[in-house]
Amino acid sequence: MSKITSLHVVWLRNDLRSYDNAALHHATAAANDEQNSAVLALFIATPKTWQRHDMAPIRQDLLRRRVLQMQTELASRNIALMALEASSYSDCAKIFSKLADAGMVALYGQTEYELREQQRDKEITQQLQRADITVNWYDRLCIMPPGTILTQSGDTYKVFTPFKRNWLSRLHEQEIRCYSKPKASVLVDVKQLMQQLGVKEMADGDGCSADWPVAEQQVLDKLRGFCQQQVADYNDKRDFPAVKGTSRLSAYLACGVLSAQQCVNRLQMEAGPALEREKSGASVWLSELIWREFYKHILLAYPDLIKHKPFQAETAAIRWRQNKTLFKAWCEGNTGYPIVDAAMRQLNDTGWMHNRLRMITASFLVKDLQIDWRWGEQYFMSKLIDGEFAANNGGWQWAASTGTDAAPYFRIFNPVTQSERFDPEGDFIRRFVPEIAHVQGKEIHWPHKKSTPSGYCPAIVDHDEARKITLAMFTEVKKSDG
Ligand SMILES: Cc1cc2nc3c(=O)[nH]c(=O)nc-3n(C[C@H](O)[C@H](O)[C@H](O)COP(=O)(O)OP(=O)(O)OC[C@H]3O[C@@H](n4cnc5c(N)ncnc54)[C@H](O)[C@@H]3O)c2cc1C
């Protein structure tokens, strides 16, 4: 540290990548322009806050593994990454005050949209500005940042299709820019700096996310492989959980190993004219990335969502059941509905669940068991490797018919016909519910016809009955709303 007099600090949070990282790019450019300046990347693990946000252990482990990997990747570009262990967001302010004393001249970071994160960043911005430190936030979580896709009257879209139309027209007007990999000129001695600051090094995780590679190049190769070899079939295969028809990139998008900009850039490169065809795999995949942005725009415009309020206010009057026994059976994959059980066990065993199954299990919890969607939302968050507030809340409110552009309340998935349609051979069910793997043919979807196979649980609810109860609950609320 002897020669370094000013530090340009990049606070990494949801942008754990070195390619297409605006904060790193601008920090290195600024530091390389100044004498005796260096870039310091910083990550602060805050397990107490993560726990409060129900962040799944597997997601926490992925973050820790990615940060350690990124340390090596950035070191090869002469950029030091200081990974610290704190407790909660309130500790971040103390760390920045020590960094200010150690010569920090500027902070760079990518914006986050959740309420507490916004408050934290506002407070730290004020604290640093008071100390004459420049603060630079880059709004790159979405390709089209919130506030840029609005209705003609300047409001946030509440319905997806017109949002998407507007989004696509904006895409046609611009080229997506991805930042190149940064290279700094001076490497900070992190060990010495940590000693000087008296801060604690980030602890290792327990390795429970080991099935998910964390090297940036491997993740970029996955994206390229998907866009070259799989995206053309996406529209035909994406709804079938037994086949690998989707990208499985959600965990990387959630913690920012990949940016949405990189995804669309690669898609444009590989898919070419197919992107312009409405039902092509490429354009349907692009639509999913637009859904991701739609929910983020909604979250920023309606911060009450973070307090788990329903988007459609009248649905707050629904009296959901508080049945812990039924909820436990759903969580553990013991409902007696094979597709629901297979899906919940996929989530519990792997930390990931196929999108069609997220819709089926969410619908089952809310519309077959009449249990509060917030219980399910929290459970998903506590298990998902890609757990992400906007998409998870959006997905749950969609399924519960309480959200923006939600499924109409009277459209209630029948879990058995969903199973017949989307797992026709029962391959997915047999993989995750071994007790009924021996059941032949179509009976796999409803193995209770003669008698429940030994070792498997009887159905915890009658779907037709449950459907009537749910319809009555919604009708009541809609009626009293006038
Ligand atoms: C009840 C429920 C809860 C969900 N919770 C989450 C969550 O916590 N985190 C999360 O990233 N997604 C969530 N989703 C959306 C979706 O299920 C996952 O993004 C998808 O299954 C991830 O797999 P993939 O990467 O193979 O997706 P692909 O089909 O390859 O899609 C590409 C990317 O688009 C985005 N995406 C796809 N579908 C959606 C969608 N409906 N809404 C928002 N973004 C989407 C994801 O970033 C995904 O990686 C949820 C959906 C439902 C119905």
The ligand as an SDF file (V2000), in Angstrom:
LIG
                    3D

 53 58  0  0  0  0  0  0  0  0999 V2000
  -44.1300  -19.2450   -8.1940 C   0  0  0  0  0  0  0  0  0  0  0  0
  -42.9210  -18.8380   -9.0000 C   0  0  0  0  0  0  0  0  0  0  0  0
  -41.7580  -18.4330   -8.3420 C   0  0  0  0  0  0  0  0  0  0  0  0
  -40.6180  -18.0440   -9.0780 C   0  0  0  0  0  0  0  0  0  0  0  0
  -39.4840  -17.6310   -8.4070 N   0  0  0  0  0  0  0  0  0  0  0  0
  -38.4110  -17.2090   -9.1000 C   0  0  0  0  0  0  0  0  0  0  0  0
  -37.2520  -16.7370   -8.4360 C   0  0  0  0  0  0  0  0  0  0  0  0
  -37.1870  -16.6550   -7.2150 O   0  0  0  0  0  0  0  0  0  0  0  0
  -36.1750  -16.3630   -9.1960 N   0  0  0  0  0  0  0  0  0  0  0  0
  -36.2030  -16.4300  -10.5710 C   0  0  0  0  0  0  0  0  0  0  0  0
  -35.1960  -16.0720  -11.2160 O   0  0  0  0  0  0  0  0  0  0  0  0
  -37.3000  -16.8380  -11.2180 N   0  0  0  0  0  0  0  0  0  0  0  0
  -38.4010  -17.2450  -10.5410 C   0  0  0  0  0  0  0  0  0  0  0  0
  -39.5070  -17.6820  -11.2170 N   0  0  0  0  0  0  0  0  0  0  0  0
  -39.5210  -17.6180  -12.6960 C   0  0  0  0  0  0  0  0  0  0  0  0
  -39.0320  -18.8970  -13.4210 C   0  0  0  0  0  0  0  0  0  0  0  0
  -39.6790  -20.0240  -12.9140 O   0  0  0  0  0  0  0  0  0  0  0  0
  -37.5190  -19.1020  -13.3430 C   0  0  0  0  0  0  0  0  0  0  0  0
  -36.8530  -17.9140  -13.7110 O   0  0  0  0  0  0  0  0  0  0  0  0
  -37.0660  -20.2010  -14.2980 C   0  0  0  0  0  0  0  0  0  0  0  0
  -37.6940  -21.4170  -13.9680 O   0  0  0  0  0  0  0  0  0  0  0  0
  -35.5630  -20.3650  -14.2170 C   0  0  0  0  0  0  0  0  0  0  0  0
  -35.1310  -21.3920  -15.0500 O   0  0  0  0  0  0  0  0  0  0  0  0
  -34.2550  -21.0880  -16.3410 P   0  0  0  0  0  0  0  0  0  0  0  0
  -33.0790  -20.2690  -15.9880 O   0  0  0  0  0  0  0  0  0  0  0  0
  -33.9950  -22.4020  -16.9960 O   0  0  0  0  0  0  0  0  0  0  0  0
  -35.2540  -20.2190  -17.2030 O   0  0  0  0  0  0  0  0  0  0  0  0
  -35.3830  -19.9330  -18.7690 P   0  0  0  0  0  0  0  0  0  0  0  0
  -36.6790  -20.5020  -19.2020 O   0  0  0  0  0  0  0  0  0  0  0  0
  -34.1850  -20.3470  -19.5110 O   0  0  0  0  0  0  0  0  0  0  0  0
  -35.5430  -18.3430  -18.8120 O   0  0  0  0  0  0  0  0  0  0  0  0
  -34.4180  -17.4610  -18.9250 C   0  0  0  0  0  0  0  0  0  0  0  0
  -34.4010  -16.4740  -17.7810 C   0  0  0  0  0  0  0  0  0  0  0  0
  -35.5190  -15.6120  -17.8440 O   0  0  0  0  0  0  0  0  0  0  0  0
  -35.9390  -15.2760  -16.5130 C   0  0  0  0  0  0  0  0  0  0  0  0
  -37.3080  -15.7650  -16.3280 N   0  0  0  0  0  0  0  0  0  0  0  0
  -37.8680  -16.8560  -16.8890 C   0  0  0  0  0  0  0  0  0  0  0  0
  -39.1590  -16.9500  -16.5380 N   0  0  0  0  0  0  0  0  0  0  0  0
  -39.4230  -15.9120  -15.7330 C   0  0  0  0  0  0  0  0  0  0  0  0
  -40.5890  -15.4670  -15.0530 C   0  0  0  0  0  0  0  0  0  0  0  0
  -41.7640  -16.0860  -15.1430 N   0  0  0  0  0  0  0  0  0  0  0  0
  -40.4910  -14.3630  -14.2880 N   0  0  0  0  0  0  0  0  0  0  0  0
  -39.3300  -13.6750  -14.1760 C   0  0  0  0  0  0  0  0  0  0  0  0
  -38.2000  -14.0590  -14.8090 N   0  0  0  0  0  0  0  0  0  0  0  0
  -38.2460  -15.1540  -15.5840 C   0  0  0  0  0  0  0  0  0  0  0  0
  -34.9750  -15.9740  -15.5550 C   0  0  0  0  0  0  0  0  0  0  0  0
  -33.9680  -15.0590  -15.2130 O   0  0  0  0  0  0  0  0  0  0  0  0
  -34.4420  -17.1030  -16.4140 C   0  0  0  0  0  0  0  0  0  0  0  0
  -33.1740  -17.5570  -16.0200 O   0  0  0  0  0  0  0  0  0  0  0  0
  -40.6600  -18.0830  -10.5020 C   0  0  0  0  0  0  0  0  0  0  0  0
  -41.8310  -18.4900  -11.1470 C   0  0  0  0  0  0  0  0  0  0  0  0
  -42.9450  -18.8770  -10.4040 C   0  0  0  0  0  0  0  0  0  0  0  0
  -44.1820  -19.3220  -11.1410 C   0  0  0  0  0  0  0  0  0  0  0  0
  1  2  1  0
  2  3  1  0
  2 52  2  0
  3  4  2  0
  4  5  1  0
  4 50  1  0
  5  6  2  0
  6  7  1  0
  6 13  1  0
  7  8  2  0
  7  9  1  0
  9 10  1  0
 10 11  2  0
 10 12  1  0
 12 13  2  0
 13 14  1  0
 14 15  1  0
 14 50  1  0
 15 16  1  0
 16 17  1  0
 16 18  1  0
 18 19  1  0
 18 20  1  0
 20 21  1  0
 20 22  1  0
 22 23  1  0
 23 24  1  0
 24 25  2  0
 24 26  1  0
 24 27  1  0
 27 28  1  0
 28 29  2  0
 28 30  1  0
 28 31  1  0
 31 32  1  0
 32 33  1  0
 33 34  1  0
 33 48  1  0
 34 35  1  0
 35 36  1  0
 35 46  1  0
 36 37  1  0
 36 45  1  0
 37 38  2  0
 38 39  1  0
 39 40  1  0
 39 45  2  0
 40 41  1  0
 40 42  2  0
 42 43  1  0
 43 44  2  0
 44 45  1  0
 46 47  1  0
 46 48  1  0
 48 49  1  0
 50 51  2  0
 51 52  1  0
 52 53  1  0
M  END
$$$$
